Amino acid sequence: MRLWRRWGSELFAAVGLLMAVAAAVVTVTRPPLSVYLEGDTVHVAGLTLSHPADNSGLTQGRLYTGPATLLMIDRPDGAVIAAAVTYLGGERVTGVCDFGPPTTTEVAERCVLRIGSAAVTCEDALRFEGQGSWQRRCSDGQVLTVTVPAGAEVIPMPFPLGR
């Protein structure tokens, strides 16, 4: 008892500090997600979207379907506009991204995601040094890293990644 009275508050403070450090480490070290195009298949954080042979009758753009739907339309300047529809926790999520055009050192995009009735904007930047990885910063405070494997094609990300 004497030890507890003497060191109890310091012990509680040390445990609290350790828990705060552990929470920060878990938050910062979240494993990166991958989003990329390989052949006629889009990979989005473990989901696979495929390109129908007839492009579902569309004359413009490239359509990919699966657990989500993605439409990408190329612009003459090298930019791409992309839109996606999926569901998250039973709520419909739509996203629209204005992607590029790429420069020699990076490509950037701005996305608007509508999750139910809430809107979130995200700014994404992919630098071409080393292996590609996006840095996504969203208006709700979310920050995450999205990787692109070597040899895969970089695509827009109108998806609710990490949510």
N, CA and C atoms as a LAMMPS dump frame, in Angstrom:
ITEM: TIMESTEP
0
ITEM: NUMBER OF ATOMS
489
ITEM: BOX BOUNDS ff ff ff
-5.0000000000000000e+02 5.0000000000000000e+02
-5.0000000000000000e+02 5.0000000000000000e+02
-5.0000000000000000e+02 5.0000000000000000e+02
ITEM: ATOMS id mol type element x y z
1 1 1 N 0.811 -1.189 0
2 1 2 C 0 0 0
3 1 3 C 0.862 1.263 0
4 2 1 N 1.933 1.21 0.794
5 2 2 C 2.793 2.373 0.887
6 2 3 C 3.375 2.715 -0.483
7 3 1 N 3.807 1.673 -1.216
8 3 2 C 4.34 1.893 -2.565
9 3 3 C 3.281 2.48 -3.496
10 4 1 N 2.077 1.969 -3.374
11 4 2 C 1 2.465 -4.242
12 4 3 C 0.727 3.939 -3.975
13 5 1 N 0.666 4.327 -2.721
14 5 2 C 0.427 5.736 -2.392
15 5 3 C 1.553 6.621 -2.884
16 6 1 N 2.769 6.101 -2.811
17 6 2 C 3.922 6.908 -3.195
18 6 3 C 4.073 7.011 -4.712
19 7 1 N 3.864 5.916 -5.475
20 7 2 C 4.143 5.885 -6.914
21 7 3 C 2.883 5.745 -7.781
22 8 1 N 1.718 5.727 -7.209
23 8 2 C 0.477 5.501 -7.959
24 8 3 C 0.232 6.522 -9.059
25 9 1 N 0.362 7.795 -8.76
26 9 2 C 0.101 8.829 -9.773
27 9 3 C 1.128 8.779 -10.895
28 10 1 N 2.381 8.495 -10.571
29 10 2 C 3.404 8.384 -11.61
30 10 3 C 3.147 7.172 -12.5
31 11 1 N 2.686 6.075 -11.893
32 11 2 C 2.363 4.875 -12.654
33 11 3 C 1.216 5.153 -13.627
34 12 1 N 0.169 5.806 -13.147
35 12 2 C -0.95 6.165 -14.029
36 12 3 C -0.494 7.09 -15.155
37 13 1 N 0.344 8.042 -14.853
38 13 2 C 0.85 8.962 -15.882
39 13 3 C 1.673 8.21 -16.934
40 14 1 N 2.516 7.278 -16.479
41 14 2 C 3.341 6.504 -17.415
42 14 3 C 2.471 5.622 -18.317
43 15 1 N 1.456 4.969 -17.75
44 15 2 C 0.548 4.138 -18.551
45 15 3 C -0.202 5.003 -19.559
46 16 1 N -0.667 6.154 -19.14
47 16 2 C -1.363 7.067 -20.047
48 16 3 C -0.475 7.519 -21.198
49 17 1 N 0.764 7.84 -20.897
50 17 2 C 1.722 8.254 -21.924
51 17 3 C 1.988 7.117 -22.908
52 18 1 N 2.171 5.906 -22.399
53 18 2 C 2.39 4.75 -23.277
54 18 3 C 1.186 4.499 -24.186
55 19 1 N -0.013 4.653 -23.673
56 19 2 C -1.216 4.451 -24.496
57 19 3 C -1.325 5.529 -25.571
58 20 1 N -0.976 6.752 -25.248
59 20 2 C -1.008 7.827 -26.241
60 20 3 C 0.003 7.572 -27.351
61 21 1 N 1.199 7.131 -26.994
62 21 2 C 2.218 6.804 -27.998
63 21 3 C 1.753 5.651 -28.869
64 22 1 N 1.162 4.608 -28.277
65 22 2 C 0.663 3.464 -29.046
66 22 3 C -0.423 3.897 -30.015
67 23 1 N -1.334 4.763 -29.602
68 23 2 C -2.393 5.253 -30.49
69 23 3 C -1.805 6.045 -31.649
70 24 1 N -0.797 6.856 -31.385
71 24 2 C -0.159 7.625 -32.462
72 24 3 C 0.546 6.706 -33.448
73 25 1 N 1.215 5.684 -32.949
74 25 2 C 1.924 4.745 -33.829
75 25 3 C 0.932 3.997 -34.713
76 26 1 N -0.176 3.529 -34.156
77 26 2 C -1.188 2.818 -34.94
78 26 3 C -1.769 3.737 -36.011
79 27 1 N -2.032 4.974 -35.669
80 27 2 C -2.591 5.928 -36.629
81 27 3 C -1.621 6.216 -37.767
82 28 1 N -0.366 6.42 -37.463
83 28 2 C 0.635 6.792 -38.459
84 28 3 C 1.077 5.604 -39.302
85 29 1 N 1.088 4.414 -38.751
86 29 2 C 1.622 3.256 -39.462
87 29 3 C 0.548 2.401 -40.129
88 30 1 N -0.605 2.981 -40.432
89 30 2 C -1.641 2.234 -41.139
90 30 3 C -1.061 1.758 -42.463
91 31 1 N -1.25 0.475 -42.816
92 31 2 C -0.652 -0.023 -44.056
93 31 3 C -1.224 0.701 -45.268
94 32 1 N -0.392 0.959 -46.279
95 32 2 C -0.868 1.676 -47.453
96 32 3 C -1.83 0.828 -48.278
97 33 1 N -2.726 1.494 -48.949
98 33 2 C -3.67 0.865 -49.872
99 33 3 C -3.095 0.969 -51.274
100 34 1 N -3.591 0.148 -52.203
101 34 2 C -3.141 0.215 -53.597
102 34 3 C -4.315 0.522 -54.498
103 35 1 N -4.095 1.411 -55.471
104 35 2 C -5.066 1.7 -56.528
105 35 3 C -4.28 1.801 -57.817
106 36 1 N -4.649 0.976 -58.823
107 36 2 C -3.912 0.993 -60.084
108 36 3 C -4.674 0.243 -61.168
109 37 1 N -4.232 0.442 -62.408
110 37 2 C -4.768 -0.247 -63.576
111 37 3 C -3.699 -1.185 -64.1
112 38 1 N -4.078 -2.434 -64.325
113 38 2 C -3.161 -3.418 -64.884
114 38 3 C -3.922 -4.182 -65.962
115 39 1 N -3.529 -3.973 -67.231
116 39 2 C -4.271 -4.572 -68.348
117 39 3 C -5.655 -3.956 -68.43
118 40 1 N -6.691 -4.785 -68.387
119 40 2 C -8.08 -4.302 -68.394
120 40 3 C -8.73 -4.417 -67.025
121 41 1 N -7.914 -4.437 -65.966
122 41 2 C -8.428 -4.619 -64.616
123 41 3 C -7.97 -3.477 -63.72
124 42 1 N -8.918 -2.909 -62.999
125 42 2 C -8.624 -1.874 -62.01
126 42 3 C -8.612 -2.541 -60.639
127 43 1 N -7.583 -2.246 -59.859
128 43 2 C -7.464 -2.756 -58.494
129 43 3 C -7.634 -1.573 -57.541
130 44 1 N -8.599 -1.701 -56.621
131 44 2 C -8.895 -0.633 -55.672
132 44 3 C -8.919 -1.23 -54.273
133 45 1 N -7.808 -1.107 -53.557
134 45 2 C -7.735 -1.531 -52.16
135 45 3 C -8.313 -2.928 -51.953
136 46 1 N -7.915 -3.865 -52.791
137 46 2 C -8.377 -5.242 -52.652
138 46 3 C -9.589 -5.598 -53.501
139 47 1 N -10.293 -4.617 -54.045
140 47 2 C -11.424 -4.88 -54.947
141 47 3 C -10.904 -4.939 -56.377
142 48 1 N -11.6 -5.701 -57.221
143 48 2 C -11.225 -5.811 -58.621
144 48 3 C -12.391 -5.368 -59.485
145 49 1 N -12.112 -4.433 -60.403
146 49 2 C -13.112 -3.953 -61.363
147 49 3 C -12.644 -4.351 -62.749
148 50 1 N -13.562 -4.859 -63.57
149 50 2 C -13.168 -5.307 -64.902
150 50 3 C -13.818 -4.445 -65.979
151 51 1 N -13.178 -4.428 -67.137
152 51 2 C -13.607 -3.624 -68.277
153 51 3 C -14.419 -4.517 -69.224
154 52 1 N -15.725 -4.232 -69.405
155 52 2 C -16.511 -5.048 -70.324
156 52 3 C -15.989 -4.92 -71.756
157 53 1 N -16.02 -6.013 -72.507
158 53 2 C -15.492 -6.034 -73.879
159 53 3 C -16.158 -4.98 -74.758
160 54 1 N -17.453 -4.731 -74.559
161 54 2 C -18.161 -3.754 -75.396
162 54 3 C -18.225 -2.369 -74.756
163 55 1 N -17.497 -2.167 -73.633
164 55 2 C -17.501 -0.897 -72.894
165 55 3 C -18.926 -0.502 -72.503
166 56 1 N -19.797 -1.507 -72.34
167 56 2 C -21.216 -1.319 -71.998
168 56 3 C -21.923 -0.358 -72.936
169 57 1 N -21.478 -0.333 -74.196
170 57 2 C -22.118 0.5 -75.205
171 57 3 C -21.71 1.964 -75.187
172 58 1 N -20.835 2.355 -74.3
173 58 2 C -20.407 3.758 -74.236
174 58 3 C -19.47 4.067 -75.389
175 59 1 N -19.645 5.23 -75.983
176 59 2 C -18.763 5.641 -77.078
177 59 3 C -17.593 6.475 -76.583
178 60 1 N -17.717 7.053 -75.408
179 60 2 C -16.633 7.833 -74.811
180 60 3 C -16.283 7.244 -73.455
181 61 1 N -15.03 7.33 -73.091
182 61 2 C -14.599 6.913 -71.77
183 61 3 C -14.345 5.42 -71.676
184 62 1 N -13.849 5.034 -70.508
185 62 2 C -13.581 3.629 -70.199
186 62 3 C -14.35 3.277 -68.936
187 63 1 N -15.154 2.234 -69.013
188 63 2 C -15.995 1.817 -67.903
189 63 3 C -15.422 0.558 -67.27
190 64 1 N -15.403 0.521 -65.937
191 64 2 C -14.961 -0.643 -65.174
192 64 3 C -16.043 -0.947 -64.149
193 65 1 N -16.421 -2.227 -64.041
194 65 2 C -17.501 -2.604 -63.14
195 65 3 C -17.081 -3.744 -62.23
196 66 1 N -17.801 -3.891 -61.141
197 66 2 C -17.556 -4.915 -60.129
198 66 3 C -18.265 -4.465 -58.864
199 67 1 N -17.623 -4.562 -57.691
200 67 2 C -18.239 -4.084 -56.454
201 67 3 C -18.413 -2.554 -56.446
202 68 1 N -17.778 -1.885 -57.383
203 68 2 C -17.929 -0.444 -57.602
204 68 3 C -17.984 -0.237 -59.114
205 69 1 N -18.391 0.937 -59.535
206 69 2 C -18.383 1.286 -60.955
207 69 3 C -17.511 2.511 -61.129
208 70 1 N -16.616 2.464 -62.11
209 70 2 C -15.689 3.559 -62.387
210 70 3 C -15.771 3.919 -63.86
211 71 1 N -15.912 5.203 -64.157
212 71 2 C -15.879 5.717 -65.524
213 71 3 C -14.765 6.749 -65.603
214 72 1 N -13.844 6.564 -66.56
215 72 2 C -12.755 7.515 -66.767
216 72 3 C -12.854 8.064 -68.182
217 73 1 N -12.794 9.383 -68.317
218 73 2 C -12.853 10.047 -69.618
219 73 3 C -11.57 10.855 -69.798
220 74 1 N -10.817 10.528 -70.857
221 74 2 C -9.567 11.221 -71.16
222 74 3 C -9.855 12.557 -71.83
223 75 1 N -9.083 13.566 -71.451
224 75 2 C -9.171 14.888 -72.082
225 75 3 C -7.98 15.052 -73.022
226 76 1 N -8.091 15.925 -74.019
227 76 2 C -7 16.096 -74.988
228 76 3 C -5.669 16.541 -74.379
229 77 1 N -5.691 17.249 -73.236
230 77 2 C -4.448 17.745 -72.63
231 77 3 C -3.756 16.713 -71.742
232 78 1 N -4.268 15.485 -71.692
233 78 2 C -3.678 14.443 -70.855
234 78 3 C -4.344 14.307 -69.499
235 79 1 N -5.249 15.21 -69.193
236 79 2 C -5.993 15.115 -67.934
237 79 3 C -7.079 14.039 -68.083
238 80 1 N -7.597 13.607 -66.96
239 80 2 C -8.668 12.603 -66.939
240 80 3 C -9.698 13.057 -65.924
241 81 1 N -10.964 12.905 -66.259
242 81 2 C -12.02 13.086 -65.266
243 81 3 C -12.573 11.702 -64.978
244 82 1 N -12.766 11.407 -63.704
245 82 2 C -13.223 10.079 -63.311
246 82 3 C -14.37 10.206 -62.32
247 83 1 N -15.318 9.281 -62.431
248 83 2 C -16.444 9.225 -61.505
249 83 3 C -16.633 7.78 -61.073
250 84 1 N -17.004 7.592 -59.813
251 84 2 C -17.22 6.251 -59.285
252 84 3 C -18.459 6.241 -58.395
253 85 1 N -19.066 5.061 -58.314
254 85 2 C -20.206 4.833 -57.435
255 85 3 C -19.953 3.514 -56.712
256 86 1 N -20.162 3.516 -55.396
257 86 2 C -20.036 2.303 -54.595
258 86 3 C -20.893 2.477 -53.345
259 87 1 N -20.844 1.5 -52.467
260 87 2 C -21.563 1.566 -51.195
261 87 3 C -20.583 1.333 -50.058
262 88 1 N -20.783 2.056 -48.966
263 88 2 C -19.929 1.95 -47.794
264 88 3 C -20.834 1.911 -46.571
265 89 1 N -20.84 0.799 -45.857
266 89 2 C -21.697 0.676 -44.679
267 89 3 C -23.154 0.896 -45.002
268 90 1 N -23.594 0.46 -46.178
269 90 2 C -24.994 0.603 -46.588
270 90 3 C -25.336 1.952 -47.186
271 91 1 N -24.405 2.884 -47.179
272 91 2 C -24.654 4.204 -47.756
273 91 3 C -24.02 4.313 -49.132
274 92 1 N -24.732 4.958 -50.043
275 92 2 C -24.215 5.177 -51.389
276 92 3 C -23.101 6.229 -51.332
277 93 1 N -22.008 5.941 -52.038
278 93 2 C -20.875 6.864 -52.114
279 93 3 C -20.618 7.167 -53.582
280 94 1 N -20.565 8.444 -53.907
281 94 2 C -20.179 8.854 -55.252
282 94 3 C -18.918 9.7 -55.138
283 95 1 N -18.087 9.6 -56.156
284 95 2 C -16.864 10.383 -56.167
285 95 3 C -16.574 10.883 -57.563
286 96 1 N -16.034 12.082 -57.654
287 96 2 C -15.609 12.665 -58.928
288 96 3 C -14.223 13.257 -58.713
289 97 1 N -13.289 12.895 -59.613
290 97 2 C -11.922 13.406 -59.521
291 97 3 C -11.526 14.084 -60.823
292 98 1 N -10.826 15.188 -60.689
293 98 2 C -10.187 15.87 -61.812
294 98 3 C -8.704 15.565 -61.679
295 99 1 N -8.175 14.75 -62.597
296 99 2 C -6.854 14.139 -62.5
297 99 3 C -5.925 14.739 -63.534
298 100 1 N -4.822 15.342 -63.085
299 100 2 C -3.776 15.811 -64.01
300 100 3 C -4.119 17.104 -64.707
301 101 1 N -3.45 17.351 -65.818
302 101 2 C -2.534 16.471 -66.551
303 101 3 C -1.21 16.306 -65.81
304 102 1 N -0.53 15.171 -66.063
305 102 2 C 0.738 14.926 -65.375
306 102 3 C 1.837 15.872 -65.853
307 103 1 N 2.754 16.197 -64.957
308 103 2 C 3.968 16.935 -65.312
309 103 3 C 5.104 15.916 -65.337
310 104 1 N 6.325 16.349 -65.519
311 104 2 C 7.45 15.404 -65.523
312 104 3 C 7.779 14.896 -64.128
313 105 1 N 7.334 15.58 -63.077
314 105 2 C 7.686 15.174 -61.72
315 105 3 C 6.516 14.654 -60.891
316 106 1 N 5.277 14.993 -61.262
317 106 2 C 4.14 14.559 -60.454
318 106 3 C 2.831 14.664 -61.217
319 107 1 N 1.808 14.067 -60.629
320 107 2 C 0.441 14.263 -61.081
321 107 3 C -0.376 14.559 -59.82
322 108 1 N -1.328 15.438 -59.947
323 108 2 C -2.163 15.797 -58.808
324 108 3 C -3.623 15.676 -59.216
325 109 1 N -4.463 15.469 -58.228
326 109 2 C -5.896 15.411 -58.499
327 109 3 C -6.658 16.014 -57.338
328 110 1 N -7.852 16.429 -57.648
329 110 2 C -8.778 16.95 -56.637
330 110 3 C -10.051 16.132 -56.762
331 111 1 N -10.499 15.58 -55.657
332 111 2 C -11.675 14.715 -55.651
333 111 3 C -12.731 15.255 -54.69
334 112 1 N -13.987 15.036 -55.052
335 112 2 C -15.104 15.32 -54.169
336 112 3 C -15.839 14.002 -53.972
337 113 1 N -15.949 13.577 -52.71
338 113 2 C -16.644 12.35 -52.357
339 113 3 C -17.919 12.718 -51.622
340 114 1 N -19.029 12.099 -52.001
341 114 2 C -20.292 12.282 -51.289
342 114 3 C -20.629 10.949 -50.635
343 115 1 N -20.565 10.945 -49.313
344 115 2 C -20.832 9.748 -48.526
345 115 3 C -22.144 9.995 -47.807
346 116 1 N -23.21 9.383 -48.315
347 116 2 C -24.534 9.701 -47.792
348 116 3 C -24.823 11.158 -48.095
349 117 1 N -25.099 11.943 -47.068
350 117 2 C -25.381 13.368 -47.277
351 117 3 C -24.161 14.252 -47.013
352 118 1 N -23.039 13.655 -46.621
353 118 2 C -21.833 14.432 -46.316
354 118 3 C -20.925 14.517 -47.54
355 119 1 N -20.255 15.655 -47.69
356 119 2 C -19.291 15.847 -48.782
357 119 3 C -17.898 16.029 -48.194
358 120 1 N -16.924 15.359 -48.812
359 120 2 C -15.532 15.447 -48.396
360 120 3 C -14.706 15.751 -49.641
361 121 1 N -13.789 16.713 -49.549
362 121 2 C -12.872 16.97 -50.664
363 121 3 C -11.5 16.419 -50.305
364 122 1 N -10.821 15.885 -51.318
365 122 2 C -9.495 15.315 -51.108
366 122 3 C -8.532 15.872 -52.144
367 123 1 N -7.328 16.188 -51.709
368 123 2 C -6.241 16.617 -52.579
369 123 3 C -5.221 15.497 -52.59
370 124 1 N -4.906 15.002 -53.773
371 124 2 C -3.978 13.882 -53.902
372 124 3 C -2.797 14.302 -54.761
373 125 1 N -1.606 13.864 -54.373
374 125 2 C -0.4 14.151 -55.152
375 125 3 C 0.44 12.889 -55.249
376 126 1 N 0.873 12.569 -56.478
377 126 2 C 1.748 11.425 -56.734
378 126 3 C 3.024 11.96 -57.346
379 127 1 N 4.131 11.748 -56.635
380 127 2 C 5.434 12.176 -57.145
381 127 3 C 6.112 10.981 -57.801
382 128 1 N 6.795 11.227 -58.92
383 128 2 C 7.359 10.149 -59.721
384 128 3 C 8.76 9.735 -59.302
385 129 1 N 9.211 10.052 -58.096
386 129 2 C 10.534 9.636 -57.625
387 129 3 C 10.377 8.299 -56.922
388 130 1 N 11.139 7.304 -57.323
389 130 2 C 11.052 5.982 -56.7
390 130 3 C 9.732 5.318 -57.004
391 131 1 N 9.319 4.36 -56.15
392 131 2 C 8.041 3.695 -56.345
393 131 3 C 6.933 4.695 -56.1
394 132 1 N 5.896 4.62 -56.928
395 132 2 C 4.815 5.59 -56.831
396 132 3 C 3.964 5.412 -55.595
397 133 1 N 3.715 6.488 -54.902
398 133 2 C 2.736 6.459 -53.825
399 133 3 C 2.067 7.819 -53.725
400 134 1 N 0.748 7.765 -53.681
401 134 2 C -0.065 8.961 -53.523
402 134 3 C -0.062 9.379 -52.064
403 135 1 N -0.158 10.671 -51.84
404 135 2 C -0.434 11.199 -50.512
405 135 3 C -1.796 11.866 -50.609
406 136 1 N -2.782 11.347 -49.89
407 136 2 C -4.148 11.883 -49.929
408 136 3 C -4.425 12.627 -48.634
409 137 1 N -4.891 13.872 -48.777
410 137 2 C -5.298 14.7 -47.64
411 137 3 C -6.733 15.146 -47.885
412 138 1 N -7.606 14.84 -46.932
413 138 2 C -9.026 15.131 -47.096
414 138 3 C -9.482 16.207 -46.113
415 139 1 N -10.578 16.865 -46.475
416 139 2 C -11.094 17.979 -45.673
417 139 3 C -11.57 17.545 -44.291
418 140 1 N -11.816 16.252 -44.085
419 140 2 C -12.231 15.77 -42.766
420 140 3 C -11.042 15.381 -41.886
421 141 1 N -9.811 15.693 -42.346
422 141 2 C -8.612 15.422 -41.563
423 141 3 C -7.927 14.107 -41.889
424 142 1 N -8.543 13.27 -42.691
425 142 2 C -7.917 11.989 -43.037
426 142 3 C -6.701 12.219 -43.927
427 143 1 N -5.617 11.534 -43.607
428 143 2 C -4.391 11.554 -44.398
429 143 3 C -3.989 10.103 -44.596
430 144 1 N -3.716 9.701 -45.846
431 144 2 C -3.286 8.337 -46.074
432 144 3 C -2.387 8.236 -47.285
433 145 1 N -1.714 7.093 -47.378
434 145 2 C -0.812 6.802 -48.48
435 145 3 C -1.436 5.717 -49.338
436 146 1 N -1.409 5.909 -50.655
437 146 2 C -1.941 4.935 -51.609
438 146 3 C -0.817 4.597 -52.577
439 147 1 N -0.481 3.313 -52.695
440 147 2 C 0.641 2.909 -53.529
441 147 3 C 0.192 2.482 -54.925
442 148 1 N 1.142 2.557 -55.848
443 148 2 C 0.971 2.071 -57.214
444 148 3 C 2.154 1.147 -57.478
445 149 1 N 1.895 -0.155 -57.695
446 149 2 C 3.013 -1.077 -57.932
447 149 3 C 3.802 -0.696 -59.185
448 150 1 N 5.081 -1.04 -59.19
449 150 2 C 5.936 -0.783 -60.348
450 150 3 C 5.335 -1.465 -61.58
451 151 1 N 5.295 -0.749 -62.697
452 151 2 C 4.773 -1.283 -63.945
453 151 3 C 3.275 -1.122 -64.124
454 152 1 N 2.555 -0.751 -63.077
455 152 2 C 1.108 -0.546 -63.183
456 152 3 C 0.813 0.89 -63.604
457 153 1 N -0.377 1.103 -64.141
458 153 2 C -0.769 2.438 -64.598
459 153 3 C -1.451 3.206 -63.472
460 154 1 N -1.09 4.469 -63.341
461 154 2 C -1.678 5.363 -62.349
462 154 3 C -3.052 5.801 -62.862
463 155 1 N -4.054 5.753 -61.996
464 155 2 C -5.406 6.165 -62.363
465 155 3 C -5.984 7.071 -61.281
466 156 1 N -7.044 7.799 -61.605
467 156 2 C -7.721 8.626 -60.593
468 156 3 C -8.323 7.753 -59.486
469 157 1 N -8.59 8.377 -58.334
470 157 2 C -9.074 7.634 -57.166
471 157 3 C -10.369 8.224 -56.586
472 158 1 N -11.49 8.152 -57.307
473 158 2 C -12.74 8.695 -56.762
474 158 3 C -13.44 7.725 -55.81
475 159 1 N -12.681 7.138 -54.891
476 159 2 C -13.187 6.115 -53.98
477 159 3 C -12.989 6.546 -52.529
478 160 1 N -13.835 6.059 -51.617
479 160 2 C -13.703 6.391 -50.19
480 160 3 C -12.635 5.535 -49.52
481 161 1 N -11.409 5.716 -49.91
482 161 2 C -10.304 4.878 -49.433
483 161 3 C -10.067 5.083 -47.941
484 162 1 N -9.811 3.982 -47.239
485 162 2 C -9.477 4.057 -45.827
486 162 3 C -10.621 4.398 -44.91
487 163 1 N -11.821 4.34 -45.387
488 163 2 C -12.993 4.681 -44.551
489 163 3 C -13.75 3.453 -44.153
